[in-house]
């Protein structure tokens, strides 16, 4: 699922991106239209997704991809 979503950033729904983040980072804290995911490190890359329509924004996908790569590197995957 991760590779399919992150390899085609133009066609990823916001709902699918939130599901992917739930898998890696747990349930978000929701503040208005912001979905904020806790990461095991301080600073960037942060996961703060703002819903604005049905599709995820390309910059959101880049941030999520960086965070997942960092997480996997820390856990030796």
Secondary structure, DSSP 8 states (H G I E B T S, - for coil): -HHHHHH-GGG-BHHHHHHHHHHHH-S-EEETTEEEE--SSSSSS-EEEE--SSB--HHHHHHHHHHHHHHHHHTT-
